[in-house]
Amino acid sequence: MISPAQDMILRGKIAAFQFTEQSLDELIEALMKHCKSMRIEELGMITSINGMETGTSTTVLAEIGNIDNYPASKNLAASAGIDFTVYQSGKYAGSGRISKRGNRHLRPVPLAYAHKGHTAQKPCFNPIS
C-alpha cells in the first residue's frame, strides 16, 4: 500500500511522462510532414528499402541535411562517424575501429537498416530481375 504522498508523486510522474510522449509524437509528425513536403524524392528512395519506416527515414534525412553537401559516400560515412581509423607507422598501415567522430544520432542507422533488411520476410532487392 502506498501513502497519499507517494500516490500524488506517482500521478505527477505519469502525467509528465504522458505529456513528454505526446510532445514527441507531435514532433515526429511535424518532421514527417516536412520531409514529405520538401524532400519527397529522397524520402521515397529511403523508404523503398524493405522494412524501412517513414519515421526512421525522416530522422535520417533530418540528420543528413542537404545530400549535396556530400560529394562522395565516404564523406557521408565520415560525417556519420562510421569510417574506419587508419594506423600508420613506417611501412605498416592497418585499419582499426570506426572513428566515431561524426553525428552520434546517425551512427546506429546503418546497423538498423542491415538488421531490418536481414530480418525482412522478402529480400530488400533482387539483382536477378
N, C-alpha and C positions, 0 to 999 in steps of 0.2 A: 504494500500500500504506500502510495506517495503522499507527501504532505501538500497542502494547498499552495505553498510557495513553489515547490518543485513542479506542481501542475501548471502554475502560471508561467514559470520559466520554460517548461516544455512546450506549451501552447505558443509562446512568443517565438521560440526557435523554429517551430513548424511553420508559423506564418512567415517568418523571414526566409525560410527555405523555399516556400511556395512562391513568394514574391520574386526571389532570385531566379527560380526555374522559369517563371512566366516571362521575366525580362530577357532571359537567354533565348527563349523560344521566339520572342518578338524580334530580337536582334538577328537571329538566324533567318527568320522570314524576310526581314528587310534586306539582308545580304543576298539572299536568293533572288529576290525581286530585282535588285540592282544588277546582279550578274546576268539574269535572264534578259534584261532590257539592254544592257550595254555590251555584253560580251557573249552573245548568243552562239556565235560560231565556235568560239573556244570552249564554251560550256558543252556544246553538242559533241565536240571531239572527245572531251574527257569523260562525259557520261556514256559515250558509246562503248567504253570498256565494260565488259560484262561484270556486274557486281558493284560498279561504282554508283554511288548515290549522289543526288544533286547537292545535298548538304556538304559532303566531303569535297566535292568538286568545286563548289563556290568558295570554300575555305582555301583550297589550293590557289584558285585564281586571285583571291584577295591577298594572299601572301606573296605570290609571284609578282603581282602588279602588271606592268606592261611587258609582254613577252619579247617585244622588240629590243629591250634592254640587254638581252642575252644573245649575242651573235652565234654562239655555239652551245651544244648540250653540256660541254664541260664547264662553261660559265654558270649555267643554271645549277649544275651539280655542286660547284664550289659555293654558290650562294646559299644552297640548302645545307652545306656542310657535310655532304656525303662523298666528297672527293678523298682520295687516299693521300696520306702523307708519304713523302719520299725521303729516305735517309741516304745520304751520300757521304762517303769518306774514301778518298783516294780512288781506287778502281772499283770499290764496292758501291752499288746502288740498289737499294731494296725499298719495297713499299711496306707500309705498316697499316695501322688502323685508319678509320675515317677521321678526317681532320676536326669535325665538329665546330668549325669556325663560323658557319653560316647561321641561317634562320632556324632556331630550335623548334619552331612550330611546324616548319615544312619538312624537317628531317625524318619523322616517322612515316610520312605519306608513302614513299616508295615501298616500304615494308607492308603497309596496309594494302596497297594495290596488289602486290605479289601474293599476299595471303588470300585476299578476296578472289583473285584470279585462280589461285590454286584450289580453293575450296568450292568454286562455282560448279554447278552441275553440268554446264556445257562449256566448251573451250572458249577462251577470250577471242581467239581468231583462228581461222582455218586457212593455212597457207596453200592448201591444195586447190580450193575453189576459186 
